[in-house]
Amino acid sequence: METVDGRVGYLPTWRHGVGEYLRAALAHGFEVRACEQPLRAPMDDDDWDPPEELAPAVPPNFWGLMPFVPEAAGAAYLGTTALLVWDFERR
């Protein structure tokens, strides 16, 4: 993210557990109508950019030096939850 005056900044993020969202919703009078957890699909070769060819004076792309990274990352995330979708209704 770039600020109005051209400085680079970061957006604040928060990580909350699933239970925190559920407790907050229940405390405010919501009921859970449904909850879906779509799983990650297998990764295609198109999901990964090939390593760049760099000039000799330029440091190499660290990840490009490890050809096993795409396969390992794909295996690690295969079948894990990609998204949690709640359907709440207020009582």
C-alpha positions as CSV (number, residue, x, y, z in Angstrom):
1,M,0.0,0.0,0.0
2,E,1.2,3.5,-0.8
3,T,0.2,6.5,1.3
4,V,-1.0,9.8,-0.3
5,D,2.5,11.3,0.1
6,G,4.2,8.3,-1.6
7,R,5.5,6.5,1.4
8,V,5.0,2.7,1.6
9,G,2.8,1.5,4.5
10,Y,1.1,-1.6,5.7
11,L,-2.6,-2.3,6.2
12,P,-3.4,-3.6,9.7
13,T,-4.8,-7.1,9.8
14,W,-6.2,-9.2,12.6
15,R,-6.5,-13.0,12.8
16,H,-9.4,-14.3,14.7
17,G,-10.3,-17.9,15.4
18,V,-13.5,-19.4,14.1
19,G,-14.8,-19.6,17.6
20,E,-14.3,-15.9,18.1
21,Y,-16.5,-15.0,15.1
22,L,-19.2,-17.5,16.3
23,R,-19.2,-16.2,19.9
24,A,-19.5,-12.6,18.7
25,A,-22.4,-13.5,16.4
26,L,-24.3,-15.4,19.0
27,A,-23.7,-12.7,21.6
28,H,-25.4,-10.2,19.2
29,G,-28.5,-12.3,18.6
30,F,-27.5,-14.2,15.4
31,E,-28.2,-17.8,14.7
32,V,-26.2,-20.0,12.4
33,R,-28.3,-21.1,9.5
34,A,-25.4,-22.7,7.6
35,C,-21.6,-23.0,7.5
36,E,-19.7,-24.1,4.4
37,Q,-15.9,-24.8,4.2
38,P,-14.9,-25.1,0.5
39,L,-11.6,-27.0,0.1
40,R,-8.6,-25.9,-1.9
41,A,-8.4,-27.4,-5.3
42,P,-5.2,-29.0,-6.5
43,M,-2.8,-26.4,-7.9
44,D,-2.0,-26.2,-11.6
45,D,1.3,-25.5,-13.1
46,D,-0.2,-22.2,-14.2
47,D,-0.5,-21.1,-10.5
48,W,3.3,-20.7,-10.3
49,D,5.5,-18.3,-12.1
50,P,8.7,-19.7,-13.5
51,P,11.9,-18.5,-12.0
52,E,13.2,-15.3,-13.7
53,E,16.5,-15.3,-15.5
54,L,18.6,-12.6,-13.8
55,A,21.8,-10.8,-14.8
56,P,24.9,-12.2,-13.2
57,A,25.3,-9.1,-10.9
58,V,21.7,-9.5,-9.6
59,P,21.1,-11.8,-6.6
60,P,19.0,-14.8,-7.6
61,N,15.4,-15.3,-6.7
62,F,15.6,-17.5,-3.6
63,W,12.4,-19.4,-4.4
64,G,13.4,-19.9,-8.0
65,L,16.5,-21.9,-6.7
66,M,14.2,-24.5,-5.1
67,P,12.2,-26.3,-7.9
68,F,10.4,-28.4,-5.3
69,V,8.6,-25.4,-3.7
70,P,5.5,-25.4,-5.9
71,E,5.0,-29.1,-5.5
72,A,5.6,-29.1,-1.8
73,A,3.3,-26.1,-1.3
74,G,0.6,-27.6,-3.4
75,A,0.8,-30.9,-1.4
76,A,0.7,-29.0,2.0
77,Y,-2.5,-27.1,1.1
78,L,-4.3,-29.7,-0.8
79,G,-7.7,-30.5,0.8
80,T,-7.4,-27.7,3.4
81,T,-10.1,-25.2,4.0
82,A,-9.9,-22.3,1.5
83,L,-12.7,-20.2,2.9
84,L,-15.2,-20.3,5.7
85,V,-18.7,-19.1,4.7
86,W,-21.3,-18.4,7.4
87,D,-25.0,-17.8,6.9
88,F,-26.3,-16.0,9.9
89,E,-29.8,-14.8,10.7
90,R,-30.7,-12.3,13.4
91,R,-33.3,-13.6,15.9
